[in-house]
């Protein structure tokens, strides 16, 4: 019915927000004042501990304690930005398949045009609802603003979801205050990184959307669906869209783009892992909580679920472990200041090859300035020449 009412050519993203909000509010528990006070104190202590692990300064603004519904509302603009290219590709392909089948028959063409518009609306509606379902489910899992791996919140906002932090620690047999403190450190570390590397957020979001724009739809499969399409029962179309059956295997360019994106995400998470481990070294259960975070990733945590649904990116836990190992080796070799300086410019950030061979990266960092060539030396001599024979402007 929503598809029938959505008569515009655009995709009704309000449906995604409604769907996500409806899922997020299920089972919502209002956090008690004592719990909120504990989390605020944990964020304060976490900031002090992080000062010892990195020279990157803390973000401005006051951290927020968010409900699941508040997280959905705050992050949906970025989710729609990431999902729109894929949604448009599917909707356009639905229209194209039916339009091409019209042929030269004018009467048939008019009928097809009406049907193609309906198909476009149905496709857009189903995709928006699927996005809403994913985001709504994530709202029940994410513990913080940076839990997905990309900054979904505006600016330098730090956010913790009290109900989900409590759920994360449930059954771990670890004191609640230690879980709160560890997760607060992770969130603040993530936020500090993106504050320091201001170019990183735009690069990440651009990489994801550019990849998504390159996604093409399996028109043969779509043509079959269009032929059999029943507006009163769009279930088969919904299943094809949500299962990825309409998206053919990735081409070489897409595979390369996904590899670059995976490397960037692994570098971010690996850095956060290492900095968090250093900052929480006096926390008795730090290692146990870190292992829980790793198991959560391996079994398909929030980040893995989100990227798999949106762009078909499967984050490999092995790559995340390699990134953390690389950052630890760099820290041991050159210290945290030079380590963090690698984030100051995109050209300095480690590559996939550096994950495979951290030794080469460390040699580049510690190798000092390159030997000047003849031209460099001539310029240096000229600049340092204080004699009266030095050329001057008249």
MOURUR-V109058 format. One record per residue. N is the residue number from 1. SS is DSSP state (helix for helix, strand for strand, loop for the rest). OMEGA is omega in whole degrees, -180 to 180 (none if undefined). Layout:
<<N;SS;OMEGA> <N;SS;OMEGA>>
This chain:
<<1;loop;179> <2;helix;-180> <3;helix;-180> <4;helix;-178> <5;helix;-178> <6;loop;-173> <7;loop;179> <8;loop;179> <9;loop;-179> <10;loop;179> <11;loop;-176> <12;loop;-178> <13;helix;175> <14;helix;177> <15;helix;178> <16;helix;180> <17;helix;179> <18;helix;-180> <19;helix;-178> <20;helix;-180> <21;helix;179> <22;helix;178> <23;helix;-175> <24;helix;-175> <25;loop;179> <26;loop;178> <27;loop;179> <28;loop;177> <29;loop;179> <30;loop;-179> <31;loop;-179> <32;loop;179> <33;helix;-179> <34;helix;179> <35;helix;179> <36;helix;178> <37;helix;178> <38;helix;-179> <39;helix;177> <40;helix;177> <41;helix;179> <42;helix;179> <43;helix;179> <44;helix;180> <45;helix;180> <46;helix;179> <47;helix;179> <48;helix;180> <49;helix;180> <50;helix;178> <51;helix;180> <52;helix;-175> <53;helix;-180> <54;loop;178> <55;loop;178> <56;loop;-174> <57;loop;-179> <58;loop;-180> <59;loop;176> <60;loop;179> <61;loop;-178> <62;loop;177> <63;loop;180> <64;strand;170> <65;strand;-170> <66;loop;167> <67;loop;178> <68;helix;-180> <69;helix;178> <70;helix;178> <71;helix;178> <72;helix;-178> <73;helix;-176> <74;helix;-174> <75;helix;-175> <76;helix;178> <77;helix;179> <78;helix;179> <79;helix;-180> <80;helix;177> <81;helix;-179> <82;helix;-173> <83;helix;-172> <84;helix;-180> <85;helix;180> <86;helix;-180> <87;helix;179> <88;helix;179> <89;helix;179> <90;helix;-178> <91;helix;179> <92;helix;-180> <93;helix;176> <94;helix;179> <95;helix;-177> <96;helix;-178> <97;helix;-179> <98;helix;-180> <99;helix;-179> <100;helix;-179> <101;loop;-178> <102;loop;-180> <103;loop;-175> <104;loop;-176> <105;loop;-176> <106;helix;-179> <107;helix;179> <108;helix;-180> <109;helix;-180> <110;helix;178> <111;helix;-179> <112;helix;180> <113;helix;178> <114;helix;180> <115;helix;-178> <116;helix;177> <117;helix;178> <118;helix;179> <119;helix;179> <120;helix;180> <121;helix;179> <122;helix;180> <123;helix;179> <124;helix;179> <125;helix;-179> <126;helix;180> <127;helix;179> <128;helix;180> <129;helix;177> <130;helix;177> <131;helix;179> <132;helix;179> <133;helix;180> <134;helix;-178> <135;helix;178> <136;helix;177> <137;helix;178> <138;helix;-179> <139;helix;178> <140;loop;-176> <141;loop;-174> <142;loop;-179> <143;loop;-175> <144;strand;-179> <145;loop;-177> <146;loop;-174> <147;loop;-179> <148;loop;-179> <149;loop;175> <150;loop;-179> <151;loop;-177> <152;loop;-177> <153;loop;-179> <154;loop;173> <155;loop;-177> <156;loop;-174> <157;loop;173> <158;loop;-178> <159;strand;175> <160;strand;176> <161;loop;-173> <162;helix;-177> <163;helix;-178> <164;helix;173> <165;helix;177> <166;helix;178> <167;helix;178> <168;helix;-176> <169;helix;-178> <170;loop;177> <171;loop;-178> <172;loop;-176> <173;loop;178> <174;loop;-180> <175;loop;-177> <176;helix;-177> <177;helix;178> <178;helix;176> <179;helix;180> <180;helix;-177> <181;helix;-180> <182;helix;-178> <183;helix;176> <184;helix;178> <185;helix;180> <186;helix;-179> <187;helix;180> <188;helix;178> <189;helix;178> <190;helix;-179> <191;helix;179> <192;helix;-180> <193;helix;-178> <194;helix;173> <195;helix;-179> <196;helix;180> <197;loop;-173> <198;helix;179> <199;helix;-167> <200;helix;-178> <201;helix;-179> <202;helix;-180> <203;helix;180> <204;helix;-178> <205;helix;178> <206;helix;180> <207;helix;-179> <208;helix;-178> <209;helix;179> <210;helix;176> <211;helix;-177> <212;helix;179> <213;helix;-179> <214;loop;-180> <215;loop;177> <216;loop;-174> <217;strand;177> <218;loop;-174> <219;helix;178> <220;helix;178> <221;helix;-179> <222;helix;180> <223;helix;178> <224;helix;179> <225;helix;-179> <226;helix;-180> <227;helix;-176> <228;loop;-170> <229;loop;175> <230;loop;-176> <231;loop;-179> <232;loop;-179> <233;loop;-176> <234;loop;-172> <235;helix;-179> <236;helix;177> <237;helix;179> <238;helix;-179> <239;helix;180> <240;helix;-179> <241;helix;-174> <242;helix;-179> <243;helix;-177> <244;loop;-177> <245;loop;-179> <246;loop;-177> <247;strand;-179> <248;loop;179> <249;loop;-177> <250;loop;175> <251;loop;-175> <252;helix;180> <253;helix;179> <254;helix;178> <255;helix;178> <256;helix;179> <257;helix;178> <258;helix;179> <259;helix;178> <260;helix;180> <261;helix;178> <262;helix;179> <263;helix;-180> <264;helix;180> <265;helix;178> <266;helix;178> <267;helix;179> <268;helix;-177> <269;helix;179> <270;helix;178> <271;helix;179> <272;helix;178> <273;helix;-176> <274;helix;-180> <275;helix;178> <276;helix;179> <277;helix;179> <278;helix;-177> <279;helix;-177> <280;loop;-176> <281;loop;178> <282;loop;179> <283;loop;-174> <284;loop;-175> <285;loop;-177> <286;helix;-177> <287;helix;-179> <288;helix;179> <289;helix;178> <290;helix;179> <291;helix;176> <292;helix;177> <293;helix;-180> <294;helix;179> <295;helix;178> <296;helix;177> <297;helix;-174> <298;helix;-178> <299;loop;178> <300;loop;180> <301;loop;-178> <302;helix;-178> <303;helix;-179> <304;helix;-180> <305;helix;-177> <306;helix;-176> <307;helix;178> <308;helix;-179> <309;helix;-173> <310;helix;-173> <311;helix;178> <312;loop;-179> <313;loop;177> <314;loop;179> <315;loop;-179> <316;loop;178> <317;helix;180> <318;helix;-179> <319;helix;178> <320;helix;179> <321;helix;179> <322;helix;179> <323;helix;179> <324;helix;179> <325;helix;179> <326;helix;-180> <327;helix;179> <328;helix;178> <329;helix;178> <330;helix;179> <331;helix;-180> <332;helix;-174> <333;helix;-172> <334;helix;-180> <335;helix;-174> <336;helix;-177> <337;helix;178> <338;helix;176> <339;helix;-176> <340;helix;178> <341;helix;179> <342;loop;179> <343;loop;-174> <344;loop;180> <345;loop;-179> <346;helix;-177> <347;helix;-177> <348;helix;-175> <349;loop;179> <350;loop;-178> <351;loop;176> <352;helix;178> <353;helix;179> <354;helix;175> <355;helix;-180> <356;helix;-176> <357;loop;-179> <358;helix;-178> <359;helix;180> <360;helix;178> <361;helix;-180> <362;helix;178> <363;helix;178> <364;helix;-179> <365;helix;-174> <366;helix;-175> <367;loop;-180> <368;loop;-179> <369;loop;178> <370;loop;179> <371;loop;-180> <372;loop;176> <373;loop;-175> <374;helix;-179> <375;helix;177> <376;helix;-178> <377;helix;180> <378;helix;178> <379;helix;179> <380;helix;180> <381;helix;-179> <382;helix;-180> <383;helix;-178> <384;loop;-177> <385;loop;-179> <386;loop;-177> <387;loop;-180> <388;loop;-179> <389;loop;-179> <390;loop;-179> <391;loop;179> <392;loop;175> <393;loop;178> <394;loop;none>>
